[in-house]
Amino acid sequence: MNKLRITLSLLIALALQTAVAAEPKSGISYHDVKLQIARIQVEDSVSFDDAVESLKLRANQHNLKFVGVNALYKEIEALTGQPSKRMEIFNFCDGLAANRMLAADPMMIAFMPCRIAILEDAQGKRWVISMMMDLGLVKKLPADARISAERVMTAMKDMMVAASKGDL
């Protein structure tokens, strides 16, 4: 009886996954990947602007090019007419690493450019937050792409720590 329940559960899960995996009307397909969200609190003695400066300087040390920023709080203020807690999303890229990763798997584009946010929460605490690829996903890449991805992820973690401490 227990085996029958397990088998039925697996069949139902497979049917549901197949139904969710593709939307025939739109042609959109979905790919499940495991992600991690990394966050670190900015030290109280480090201002928002100092954290930003540290983030950018550390990115430069790792040869990650700063390619843009979204000052989301300004958009919120413009839309609501009310002050907003500061939140900004910073974009960084290593074009050669990106090229290696995309050659290995075009789906890697979803992780590009690398994004690291700094935001102030409702209590006034500042946080550095970023989405990180799961190491299992990285390990499946060919050696040259894997080494590039690991280097970029290590750099991003170092950038986050530097921003949180105000290190230059």
N, CA, C and O of each residue as an XYZ file, in Angstrom:
672
protein
N       0.820     -1.185      0.000
C       0.000      0.000      0.000
C       0.871      1.258      0.000
O       0.575      2.233     -0.690
N       1.952      1.218      0.788
C       2.849      2.352      0.874
C       3.535      2.610     -0.466
O       3.716      3.761     -0.864
N       3.922      1.519     -1.172
C       4.557      1.659     -2.481
C       3.587      2.266     -3.481
O       3.993      3.060     -4.330
N       2.331      1.913     -3.397
C       1.315      2.447     -4.292
C       1.157      3.954     -4.074
O       1.054      4.712     -5.038
N       1.138      4.385     -2.826
C       1.031      5.818     -2.517
C       2.231      6.580     -3.061
O       2.077      7.652     -3.647
N       3.411      6.035     -2.868
C       4.627      6.685     -3.365
C       4.586      6.775     -4.879
O       4.892      7.825     -5.444
N       4.211      5.687     -5.546
C       4.141      5.677     -7.002
C       3.128      6.697     -7.501
O       3.411      7.453     -8.431
N       1.942      6.722     -6.883
C       0.925      7.697     -7.283
C       1.397      9.118     -7.027
O       1.162     10.002     -7.851
N       2.047      9.351     -5.919
C       2.571     10.684     -5.615
C       3.591     11.117     -6.655
O       3.573     12.263     -7.103
N       4.477     10.215     -7.040
C       5.477     10.529     -8.053
C       4.832     10.819     -9.399
O       5.240     11.748    -10.097
N       3.823     10.027     -9.771
C       3.133     10.265    -11.038
C       2.413     11.606    -11.045
O       2.453     12.329    -12.040
N       1.765     11.936     -9.953
C       1.079     13.233     -9.861
C       2.092     14.371     -9.921
O       1.878     15.359    -10.624
N       3.187     14.236     -9.190
C       4.223     15.269     -9.215
C       4.786     15.440    -10.619
O       5.004     16.566    -11.065
N       5.024     14.337    -11.318
C       5.538     14.397    -12.678
C       4.535     15.072    -13.602
O       4.918     15.893    -14.436
N       3.277     14.742    -13.466
C       2.242     15.353    -14.309
C       2.151     16.850    -14.049
O       2.034     17.641    -14.985
N       2.206     17.237    -12.780
C       2.152     18.654    -12.447
C       3.377     19.390    -12.952
O       3.271     20.500    -13.472
N       4.539     18.774    -12.800
C       5.768     19.403    -13.265
C       5.723     19.586    -14.773
O       6.128     20.632    -15.279
N       5.243     18.599    -15.488
C       5.141     18.699    -16.932
C       4.167     19.807    -17.310
O       4.417     20.556    -18.255
N       3.072     19.916    -16.587
C       2.087     20.953    -16.874
C       2.670     22.340    -16.627
O       2.360     23.283    -17.354
N       3.507     22.466    -15.612
C       4.094     23.750    -15.292
C       5.314     24.040    -16.161
O       5.652     25.205    -16.371
N       5.970     23.019    -16.661
C       7.216     23.193    -17.398
C       7.035     23.942    -18.707
O       7.965     24.612    -19.157
N       5.881     23.852    -19.325
C       5.681     24.553    -20.588
C       4.243     25.059    -20.678
O       3.293     24.367    -20.311
N       4.121     26.249    -21.164
C       2.812     26.823    -21.415
C       2.593     26.780    -22.918
O       3.126     27.627    -23.635
N       1.818     25.809    -23.419
C       1.689     25.627    -24.851
C       1.172     26.861    -25.589
O       1.595     27.115    -26.717
N       0.279     27.623    -24.991
C      -0.285     28.787    -25.672
C       0.751     29.873    -25.900
O       0.744     30.515    -26.951
N       1.636     30.092    -24.947
C       2.607     31.171    -25.069
C       3.953     30.702    -25.601
O       4.733     31.506    -26.112
N       4.229     29.421    -25.488
C       5.529     28.907    -25.910
C       6.626     29.120    -24.887
O       7.783     28.787    -25.145
N       6.287     29.666    -23.737
C       7.282     29.896    -22.689
C       7.557     28.590    -21.967
O       6.630     27.865    -21.604
N       8.833     28.291    -21.761
C       9.191     27.122    -20.965
C       9.917     27.603    -19.705
O      10.521     28.675    -19.691
N       9.846     26.802    -18.669
C      10.454     27.155    -17.396
C      11.518     26.129    -17.044
O      11.374     24.936    -17.314
N      12.588     26.621    -16.435
C      13.694     25.761    -16.028
C      13.944     25.999    -14.550
O      14.241     27.118    -14.133
N      13.824     24.952    -13.769
C      14.055     25.071    -12.340
C      15.548     25.111    -12.063
O      16.296     24.238    -12.503
N      15.968     26.119    -11.340
C      17.354     26.197    -10.891
C      17.332     26.558     -9.416
O      16.404     27.202     -8.925
N      18.349     26.139     -8.742
C      18.453     26.455     -7.320
C      19.268     27.738     -7.184
O      20.332     27.883     -7.785
N      18.754     28.650     -6.395
C      19.418     29.930     -6.151
C      19.674     30.095     -4.665
O      19.065     29.435     -3.823
N      20.580     30.985     -4.380
C      20.835     31.369     -2.999
C      20.772     32.885     -2.935
O      21.170     33.568     -3.878
N      20.284     33.400     -1.847
C      20.296     34.842     -1.618
C      21.286     35.088     -0.484
O      21.138     34.554      0.615
N      22.290     35.897     -0.768
C      23.301     36.227      0.241
C      23.011     37.627      0.766
O      22.670     38.527     -0.001
N      23.147     37.804      2.067
C      22.983     39.143      2.618
C      23.934     39.317      3.789
O      24.295     38.367      4.483
N      24.323     40.571      3.978
C      25.177     40.931      5.100
C      24.780     42.326      5.548
O      24.515     43.201      4.723
N      24.739     42.528      6.854
C      24.354     43.838      7.378
C      25.535     44.790      7.300
O      26.669     44.419      7.602
N      25.257     46.009      6.897
C      26.275     47.051      6.865
C      26.506     47.521      8.300
O      25.557     47.768      9.045
N      27.756     47.637      8.668
C      28.089     48.093     10.016
C      27.497     49.478     10.258
O      27.438     50.306      9.349
N      27.058     49.719     11.497
C      26.413     50.994     11.843
C      27.292     52.204     11.531
O      26.781     53.271     11.190
N      28.594     52.045     11.646
C      29.506     53.171     11.422
C      29.739     53.471      9.939
O      30.404     54.452      9.607
N      29.199     52.640      9.049
C      29.415     52.804      7.603
C      28.160     53.434      6.991
O      27.062     52.889      7.104
N      28.339     54.580      6.347
C      27.204     55.245      5.712
C      26.809     54.512      4.428
O      27.577     53.712      3.894
N      25.628     54.792      3.955
C      25.150     54.200      2.710
C      26.125     54.539      1.583
O      26.524     53.663      0.815
N      26.508     55.822      1.486
C      27.411     56.254      0.410
C      28.785     55.593      0.517
O      29.389     55.248     -0.499
N      29.281     55.415      1.746
C      30.567     54.735      1.921
C      30.467     53.269      1.503
O      31.400     52.727      0.911
N      29.341     52.628      1.807
C      29.145     51.235      1.377
C      29.141     51.141     -0.140
O      29.732     50.224     -0.709
N      28.480     52.080     -0.793
C      28.445     52.102     -2.268
C      29.837     52.284     -2.831
O      30.235     51.574     -3.755
N      30.583     53.234     -2.280
C      31.935     53.494     -2.765
C      32.823     52.259     -2.578
O      33.591     51.901     -3.471
N      32.717     51.622     -1.434
C      33.506     50.413     -1.166
C      33.142     49.301     -2.142
O      34.017     48.597     -2.645
N      31.844     49.146     -2.407
C      31.380     48.123     -3.348
C      31.999     48.336     -4.726
O      32.516     47.397     -5.331
N      31.947     49.558     -5.216
C      32.476     49.860     -6.548
C      34.002     49.719     -6.613
O      34.546     49.202     -7.589
N      34.674     50.182     -5.570
C      36.133     50.070     -5.567
C      36.579     48.609     -5.517
O      37.528     48.223     -6.200
N      35.898     47.801     -4.713
C      36.269     46.391     -4.625
C      35.963     45.673     -5.945
O      36.719     44.795     -6.363
N      34.869     46.041     -6.592
C      34.547     45.465     -7.908
C      35.681     45.753     -8.887
O      36.097     44.877     -9.646
N      36.167     46.972     -8.861
C      37.268     47.360     -9.742
C      38.518     46.519     -9.464
O      39.221     46.125    -10.395
N      38.792     46.248     -8.198
C      39.947     45.417     -7.841
C      39.822     44.002     -8.403
O      40.826     43.342     -8.672
N      38.591     43.544     -8.577
C      38.343     42.201     -9.115
C      38.099     42.221    -10.628
O      37.706     41.209    -11.210
N      38.329     43.365    -11.255
C      38.110     43.517    -12.693
C      36.665     43.250    -13.105
O      36.402     42.748    -14.198
N      35.736     43.592    -12.220
C      34.320     43.554    -12.573
C      33.908     44.978    -12.909
O      34.028     45.890    -12.091
N      33.428     45.144    -14.110
C      33.062     46.469    -14.585
C      31.703     46.880    -14.024
O      30.744     46.109    -14.069
N      31.628     48.102    -13.495
C      30.363     48.662    -13.043
C      29.602     49.082    -14.295
O      30.066     49.939    -15.047
N      28.434     48.479    -14.520
C      27.700     48.740    -15.758
C      26.355     49.431    -15.534
O      25.624     49.669    -16.494
N      26.022     49.751    -14.304
C      24.783     50.495    -14.101
C      24.241     50.404    -12.694
O      24.664     49.583    -11.880
N      23.292     51.277    -12.441
C      22.633     51.314    -11.147
C      21.169     51.653    -11.361
O      20.820     52.423    -12.256
N      20.326     51.074    -10.538
C      18.909     51.403    -10.505
C      18.638     51.961     -9.114
O      18.617     51.223     -8.129
N      18.434     53.259     -9.048
C      18.113     53.907     -7.772
C      16.607     53.772     -7.556
O      15.854     54.729     -7.736
N      16.191     52.593     -7.175
C      14.778     52.245     -7.058
C      14.016     53.184     -6.133
O      12.847     53.478     -6.381
N      14.649     53.649     -5.091
C      13.967     54.521     -4.133
C      13.506     55.817     -4.794
O      12.473     56.368     -4.415
N      14.256     56.306     -5.774
C      13.859     57.533     -6.469
C      12.587     57.308     -7.286
O      11.725     58.184     -7.348
N      12.471     56.145     -7.906
C      11.273     55.802     -8.665
C      10.071     55.695     -7.731
O       8.980     56.169     -8.052
N      10.279     55.071     -6.578
C       9.192     54.934     -5.602
C       8.738     56.312     -5.128
O       7.540     56.579     -5.028
N       9.697     57.178     -4.840
C       9.352     58.528     -4.406
C       8.594     59.292     -5.491
O       7.643     60.015     -5.198
N       9.020     59.129     -6.747
C       8.346     59.808     -7.852
C       6.922     59.286     -8.035
O       6.012     60.059     -8.337
N       6.728     57.998     -7.857
C       5.406     57.414     -8.046
C       4.451     57.692     -6.894
O       3.253     57.888     -7.101
N       4.989     57.708     -5.679
C       4.126     57.861     -4.503
C       4.075     59.292     -3.977
O       3.139     59.653     -3.263
N       5.063     60.105     -4.318
C       5.142     61.447     -3.754
C       5.575     61.451     -2.300
O       5.526     62.485     -1.633
N       6.001     60.288     -1.807
C       6.412     60.126     -0.413
C       7.888     59.746     -0.337
O       8.411     59.119     -1.258
N       8.559     60.116      0.745
C       9.946     59.674      0.922
C      10.009     58.150      1.015
O       9.076     57.509      1.501
N      11.102     57.586      0.552
C      11.297     56.137      0.582
C      12.636     55.828      1.220
O      13.580     56.612      1.128
N      12.706     54.683      1.862
C      14.008     54.211      2.346
C      14.898     54.015      1.121
O      14.422     53.637      0.051
N      16.163     54.271      1.286
C      17.083     54.197      0.159
C      17.332     52.743     -0.225
O      17.599     51.899      0.631
N      17.241     52.465     -1.514
C      17.537     51.148     -2.056
C      18.048     51.324     -3.476
O      17.428     51.987     -4.306
N      19.198     50.710     -3.730
C      19.812     50.815     -5.045
C      20.336     49.441     -5.459
O      20.840     48.672     -4.640
N      20.203     49.159     -6.741
C      20.674     47.886     -7.299
C      21.821     48.201     -8.250
O      21.660     48.957     -9.209
N      22.981     47.612     -7.971
C      24.189     47.868     -8.744
C      24.486     46.674     -9.649
O      24.364     45.523     -9.230
N      24.875     46.956    -10.884
C      25.153     45.912    -11.867
C      26.631     45.907    -12.231
O      27.231     46.953    -12.481
N      27.202     44.713    -12.254
C      28.609     44.528    -12.569
C      28.746     43.410    -13.592
O      27.899     42.520    -13.664
N      29.813     43.458    -14.382
C      29.998     42.417    -15.385
C      31.474     42.199    -15.691
O      32.276     43.132    -15.672
N      31.804     40.970    -15.967
C      33.089     40.584    -16.542
C      32.740     39.959    -17.886
O      32.297     38.811    -17.941
N      32.936     40.698    -18.959
C      32.523     40.262    -20.283
C      33.118     38.940    -20.709
O      32.437     38.128    -21.334
N      34.387     38.706    -20.378
C      35.028     37.446    -20.776
C      34.448     36.264    -20.003
O      34.222     35.196    -20.572
N      34.207     36.458    -18.705
C      33.580     35.393    -17.911
C      32.167     35.130    -18.430
O      31.744     33.980    -18.544
N      31.448     36.195    -18.741
C      30.094     36.042    -19.282
C      30.121     35.247    -20.577
O      29.292     34.362    -20.787
N      31.056     35.558    -21.428
C      31.169     34.853    -22.711
C      31.417     33.364    -22.508
O      30.806     32.538    -23.187
N      32.296     33.015    -21.591
C      32.584     31.598    -21.314
C      31.347     30.883    -20.772
O      31.036     29.764    -21.179
N      30.652     31.541    -19.855
C      29.477     30.925    -19.245
C      28.351     30.755    -20.264
O      27.670     29.730    -20.270
N      28.152     31.747    -21.118
C      27.093     31.668    -22.123
C      27.401     30.644    -23.201
O      26.496     30.005    -23.737
N      28.680     30.490    -23.518
C      29.067     29.459    -24.489
C      28.742     28.069    -23.941
O      28.382     27.161    -24.690
N      28.876     27.921    -22.633
C      28.594     26.634    -21.994
C      27.093     26.398    -21.850
O      26.620     25.273    -22.016
N      26.337     27.468    -21.537
C      24.900     27.335    -21.319
C      24.238     28.698    -21.482
O      24.387     29.560    -20.616
N      23.505     28.909    -22.585
C      22.863     30.203    -22.810
C      21.903     30.629    -21.690
O      21.614     31.818    -21.554
N      21.406     29.681    -20.890
C      20.506     30.025    -19.782
C      21.221     30.841    -18.697
O      20.563     31.459    -17.860
N      22.540     30.851    -18.703
C      23.307     31.630    -17.729
C      23.034     33.120    -17.865
O      23.314     33.886    -16.943
N      22.490     33.542    -19.004
C      22.193     34.963    -19.208
C      21.257     35.493    -18.119
O      21.257     36.687    -17.820
N      20.469     34.607    -17.536
C      19.532     35.031    -16.480
C      20.259     35.577    -15.255
O      19.665     36.306    -14.460
N      21.526     35.237    -15.093
C      22.298     35.691    -13.946
C      23.110     36.950    -14.258
O      23.876     37.422    -13.417
N      22.943     37.490    -15.462
C      23.782     38.605    -15.891
C      22.959     39.862    -16.103
O      21.805     39.771    -16.522
N      23.520     41.038    -15.826
C      24.793     41.203    -15.142
C      24.651     40.845    -13.671
O      23.543     40.689    -13.157
N      25.768     40.721    -13.019
C      25.756     40.426    -11.585
C      25.146     41.623    -10.863
O      25.515     42.770    -11.119
N      24.221     41.347     -9.971
C      23.515     42.416     -9.257
C      23.759     42.309     -7.758
O      23.658     41.237     -7.161
N      24.080     43.443     -7.181
C      24.219     43.546     -5.730
C      23.437     44.779     -5.302
O      23.643     45.871     -5.831
N      22.549     44.599     -4.352
C      21.727     45.711     -3.868
C      22.198     46.150     -2.496
O      22.687     45.357     -1.691
N      22.033     47.436     -2.262
C      22.214     47.978     -0.920
C      20.901     48.669     -0.595
O      20.401     49.483     -1.372
N      20.347     48.331      0.574
C      19.070     48.942      0.934
C      19.006     49.211      2.420
O      19.722     48.624      3.231
N      18.119     50.119      2.731
C      17.860     50.454      4.126
C      16.502     49.883      4.486
O      15.521     50.109      3.776
N      16.438     49.141      5.593
C      15.158     48.542      5.986
C      14.339     49.514      6.837
O      14.772     50.635      7.105
N      13.170     49.079      7.252
C      12.243     49.923      8.003
C      12.838     50.407      9.330
O      12.432     51.449      9.844
N      13.793     49.660      9.884
C      14.426     50.050     11.148
C      15.672     50.915     10.932
O      16.335     51.302     11.894
N      15.988     51.218      9.672
C      17.149     52.052      9.376
C      18.442     51.269      9.235
O      19.499     51.863      9.026
N      18.381     49.953      9.345
C      19.577     49.126      9.142
C      19.833     49.016      7.639
O      18.898     48.956      6.841
N      21.097     48.992      7.271
C      21.467     48.862      5.863
C      21.963     47.453      5.601
O      22.655     46.856      6.426
N      21.597     46.931      4.436
C      21.936     45.567      4.055
C      22.516     45.534      2.651
O      22.150     46.332      1.788
N      23.424     44.601      2.443
C      23.940     44.306      1.110
C      23.380     42.929      0.763
O      23.572     41.970      1.510
N      22.691     42.835     -0.367
C      21.986     41.602     -0.725
C      22.250     41.269     -2.188
O      22.281     42.157     -3.040
N      22.441     39.983     -2.470
C      22.657     39.552     -3.851
C      22.157     38.135     -4.064
O      22.160     37.309     -3.151
N      21.730     37.876     -5.280
C      21.379     36.522     -5.694
C      22.672     35.823     -6.111
O      23.494     36.397     -6.825
N      22.842     34.607     -5.669
C      24.023     33.815     -6.021
C      23.587     32.511     -6.676
O      22.594     31.902     -6.279
N      24.334     32.099     -7.673
C      24.072     30.797     -8.279
C      24.400     29.706     -7.279
O      25.339     29.833     -6.492
N      23.634     28.651     -7.312
C      23.908     27.494     -6.486
C      25.193     26.832     -6.973
O      25.426     26.735     -8.178
N      26.017     26.382     -6.053
C      27.283     25.752     -6.432
C      27.077     24.501     -7.282
O      27.926     24.175     -8.112
N      25.966     23.799     -7.086
C      25.672     22.628     -7.911
C      25.515     23.001     -9.373
O      25.954     22.267    -10.258
N      24.894     24.133     -9.623
C      24.739     24.630    -10.988
C      26.089     25.001    -11.583
O      26.371     24.692    -12.741
N      26.911     25.656    -10.799
C      28.241     26.068    -11.255
C      29.102     24.840    -11.559
O      29.823     24.818    -12.557
N      29.030     23.828    -10.708
C      29.861     22.629    -10.882
C      29.523     21.865    -12.161
O      30.347     21.090    -12.646
N      28.328     22.069    -12.716
C      27.935     21.385    -13.950
C      28.523     22.038    -15.195
O      28.455     21.468    -16.284
N      29.100     23.229    -15.044
C      29.671     23.931    -16.189
C      31.003     23.301    -16.585
O      31.677     22.706    -15.745
N      31.392     23.424    -17.862
C      32.736     22.977    -18.270
C      33.801     23.754    -17.494
O      33.525     24.832    -16.967
N      35.001     23.213    -17.426
C      36.060     23.745    -16.560
C      36.298     25.243    -16.733
O      36.336     25.962    -15.735
N      36.459     25.741    -17.958
C      36.773     27.162    -18.138
C      35.623     28.057    -17.684
O      35.855     29.098    -17.070
N      34.390     27.661    -17.980
C      33.228     28.434    -17.548
C      33.053     28.330    -16.035
O      32.707     29.316    -15.383
N      33.288     27.149    -15.474
C      33.157     26.943    -14.030
C      34.162     27.808    -13.275
O      33.813     28.445    -12.281
N      35.398     27.831    -13.741
C      36.430     28.639    -13.081
C      36.053     30.118    -13.129
O      36.226     30.837    -12.145
N      35.542     30.568    -14.261
C      35.111     31.968    -14.388
C      33.956     32.268    -13.448
O      33.969     33.288    -12.760
N      32.961     31.398    -13.409
C      31.794     31.600    -12.546
C      32.214     31.611    -11.076
O      31.750     32.452    -10.306
N      33.074     30.697    -10.689
C      33.542     30.649     -9.300
C      34.307     31.913     -8.942
O      34.156     32.440     -7.839
N      35.136     32.408     -9.873
C      35.904     33.633     -9.625
C      34.959     34.826     -9.432
O      35.148     35.636     -8.524
N      33.954     34.922    -10.283
C      33.007     36.033    -10.176
C      32.205     35.936     -8.872
O      31.994     36.946     -8.201
N      31.762     34.742     -8.516
C      31.005     34.592     -7.272
C      31.860     34.924     -6.052
O      31.380     35.545     -5.104
N      33.113     34.514     -6.074
C      34.028     34.849     -4.980
C      34.220     36.355     -4.901
O      34.241     36.930     -3.813
N      34.361     36.989     -6.058
C      34.521     38.443     -6.100
C      33.281     39.136     -5.539
O      33.393     40.094     -4.775
N      32.109     38.654     -5.917
C      30.873     39.267     -5.430
C      30.762     39.166     -3.915
O      30.357     40.122     -3.254
N      31.114     38.028     -3.372
C      31.077     37.871     -1.909
C      32.048     38.838     -1.242
O      31.722     39.455     -0.228
N      33.242     38.968     -1.814
C      34.238     39.895     -1.276
C      33.740     41.331     -1.375
O      33.953     42.127     -0.460
N      33.083     41.665     -2.471
C      32.525     43.010     -2.647
C      31.471     43.298     -1.590
O      31.418     44.396     -1.036
N      30.635     42.309     -1.314
C      29.580     42.480     -0.306
C      30.177     42.729      1.072
O      29.727     43.615      1.798
N      31.189     41.949      1.430
C      31.841     42.112      2.737
C      32.513     43.482      2.814
O      32.408     44.170      3.829
N      33.211     43.881      1.729
C      33.873     45.184      1.717
C      32.862     46.309      1.901
O      33.102     47.248      2.659
N      31.724     46.210      1.203
C      30.684     47.234      1.330
C      30.157     47.295      2.759
O      29.925     48.382      3.290
N      29.969     46.142      3.380
C      29.404     46.103      4.729
C      30.340     46.714      5.774
O      29.895     47.197      6.816
N      31.641     46.685      5.479
C      32.627     47.206      6.436
C      33.147     48.594      6.051
O      33.854     49.242      6.822
N      32.780     49.041      4.828
C      33.306     50.308      4.354
C      34.759     50.224      3.967
O      35.452     51.241      3.940
N      35.242     49.017      3.662
C      36.642     48.839      3.271
C      36.883     49.416      1.883
O      36.053     49.284      0.983
N      38.023     50.050      1.733
C      38.371     50.597      0.424
C      39.343     49.727     -0.307
O      39.737     50.050     -1.428
